[in-house]
Structures are given as structure tokens and as C-alpha cells.
Amino acid sequence: MGKEIPCHHCARKIQTRTCPTDFIDKVQKDINGNMRAILIDWLVEVYKFISYC
């Protein structure tokens, strides 16, 4: 298939390396890390579904 999308844990590692830790907290005050994790997991599932169609 195409490129593999990193799992949430890999994406989290990439995010912490590329963004200052307080950047997301300052910009997105109403979304916490748990909510972001759910969103990333959902996006990965959608990508997989679209790739298999």
C-alpha cells in the first residue's frame, strides 16, 4: 500500500520534538491531549478505510 501513517504514540513523539510543549496549550485551550489522541486515532482509521476502497 502507500505510506504508513504513524500510530498515535509515534505522532505524539514527533509532535513533542517539533513543537514547543506549551504551544498547543496556548493555541488550543479547549482541547486537551486526550481529545487530540482520539482525533488522531480517528483520522488514522479514516485514512485506512479510504486506502482500502
Helices and strands as residue ranges (DSSP letters): H 8-18, H 23-27, H 33-52
